[in-house]
Amino acid sequence: MKDGKKQHTKRAHKEFALALEDRWQDFRLKMSQRRGDKVAVVPYRGYGRSGENGWVRVFARVVMAKPGSRLEDLHLPAVVEEGVRGWRHFISPTVAEYPVTIRINGATYDVYSDRGGVIDERLAVNLEPGWHHVEFIVDDSEPVSGHVFMVNEKQKHGIICDVDDTVVVTMLPRPLLAAWNSFVIDEHARVPTPGMAVFLDRFATAHPGAPTLYLSTGAWNTNRALSRFMARNLFPDGPLLLTDWGPVEGRWFRSGIQHKVDNLRRLAREFPDISWLLVGDDGQKDPNIYAEFARRYPDNVSAIVIRQLTPSEAALAGGRNAAIMNTTPGVPWVYEPDGGRIAARLAALGLMPEAPDALHPDH
């Protein structure tokens, strides 16, 4: 009886959290409507697979925005919009279950945003490999343009890369620093991890057409700021696979670990012929997540790359985990502190060409 009562209480608390979030979103939506804001779509980069049975996975968010706001998926890093501080990306009210028309290569698709205002849809379409435009239309507004990267059906290589402390120095998940980095610090003040942009670009260049996907536990709200940051710092262009924060059915908060696990397994199913280079850091759960994936899909992993945090970063991130290394027979691990040394190790493994002398970590 006690266990049953305890489970009932937990369920009631979670239902209360969902109801509370819904009421808060409804309040924000009404206030936005009073200000004269309109429903708009914020497109994000997606990906797909070319070929006769091709498909595309598109991402976007439906939000309330001021009329005339520029919401296209802009590639140019020079674009600086209002709201570059992190907290501003969290204040746009989202619109749940709203109809959106998507137009790709002359075909149209009718979809709906989910409970968090996110569009994450897989659509059947036949496109050539490379980047393509996608148009999103709500109501009678002008279409906004996003982009999708189509992967050649014969592609054998790809990169899946973590973001926090792998692409950008965040020193997560210590709460005060997490809040500071996410909500306060200007995006132009963020610091890229040493040598990682050059390493990733060299690997992508060595494997033409290889997709680069960034898998993070960050919120969808930060997508455009992260995209601009990576463009300014010359990281390879690619979609961001993010998530929503807040309560869900059965949990007070979404599981970041499960988000990564689910997307990795999905990518293995979607691209059964690709061998992925998995890139992360040793401050959180990346080694464990990648090791589990490599044991489950050994033919889909070319190597696991772990950026070794500095002692101060490791302390702030909650310590490092090196015990999991070398637990995946047949899948090599690279464990180095910066992109230059990572590239040298991968070159020694024959997974990418040697660096020019000017780029070698010992020069």
Secondary structure, DSSP 8 states (H G I E B T S, - for coil): -HHHHHHHHHHHHHHHHHHHHHHHHHHHHHHHHHTT-EEEEEEEEEEEE-STT-EEEEEEEEEEE-TT---S----TT---S--BGGGGG-S-B--S-EEEEEETTEEEEEE--TTSEEEEEEE----SEEEEEEEE-TTS--EEEEEEEE-TT--EEEEE--BTTTEE--TTSHHHHHIIIIISBGGG-EE-TTHHHHHHHHHHHSTT--EEEEEEEEGGGHHHHHHHHHHTT-----EEEE--S-BTTBSS--HHHHHHHHHHHHHHH-TT-EEEEEEESSSSHHHHHHHHHHH-GGGEEEEEEE---HHHHHHTT----TTTT-STT--EEEESSHHHHHHHHHHTTSS----GGG-TT-
